[in-house]
Amino acid sequence: MSAESKSTKLYWLYFLISLAGTIAFLFIKPEWFWVMLPFLFTSLVFAFDWV
């Protein structure tokens, strides 16, 4: 079997954008910050290539 190496740079960018959005929600609308959590954790999983 060959291990296929793929770049995860784009997923790390998505993670950083999601992190910024989550932090922004914490300051702007704290009761709604959880809306960003699925995007944050999904992009983190893809960035670590755990899929």
Beta strands, then each sheet from edge to edge (+ up, - down):
end
